[in-house]
Every structure is written in C-alpha cells, then in structure tokens.
Amino acid sequence: MAIHKTEETWQAELGDEAYRVLRQKGTEKPHSGQYNQHWEAGVYVCKGCGQPLFKAETKFDAGCGWPSFYSALDKSKIIEKTDTSHGMRRVEVLCSNCEGHLGHVFTDGYGTPTGLRYCINSVSLGFKKQEEGQ
C-alpha cells in the first residue's frame, strides 16, 4: 500500500536535502553521499518509508560517485519509469511504497552478473546493518 503524506509532512520528516531528492527528483553531488564508499553487510532501505531496497552484497564501486547496485532486493520494491528530463532518455527508479525518487538504472554495469547499474542517491537511503550470524 502506497504511503501518502502532505508535502509539508514530507519536508518536516526528511529535511531539506532528502526532501529535494526524494520528493522533487533532485540529485546529490557525486562523491558526496555517506553510502558511496560504504561496504558493511546489511540492507539499504528507503529513507522515506524504510522499505528494504538493495542488499549490500549487490553493491559495487562503479566509480560514478553514487552508490551502485547490480540488482534490486525484489523488483516489486521499486518502480522503473521512463525519464526524458534534461534532454536524455533514462530509467528513473522510485520506491514502490512511497514513490520516492531513488536515482536511475543504467545498462552499463559491465562485469556485474546483471549488466545493470542502479545509480542511487545516498540521501534517498537508510541502512540496516546485518546482525552477527545472519
């Protein structure tokens, strides 16, 4: 079930930068996000609603300046939508639960098992560390 909140509520809960990216489809500066070079075991979740999105084991260093994953945790957890903004044709990635903007997916993930690169804004994510023994 999709989460619906007023824009004022979203802004108050997320803060300025996360609101700009998640709700207004912005992008954080490359190499600036806390999860760009983060390599702990666990699961990356949507900052807007907490829905699990990506397993840490699917994260790789694409050198692009944003966290990159070669696979979503479950395709039902994301929405892929054609994005023709900025004079480009890309595939936008949104959380299926709150419809927050996460980033884009590209087919240039060479060397990955899927050939995909989910290029995701750190500010759109939270992280749940894997507990010992899991």
Secondary structure, DSSP 8 states (H G I E B T S, - for coil): ------HHHHHHHH-HHHHHHHTT-----TT-STTTT---SEEEEETTT--EEEEGGGEE--SSSS-EESS-S-GGGEEEEEE-GGG--EEEEEETTT--EEEEEES--TTSSSS-EEEE-GGGEEEEE--TT-
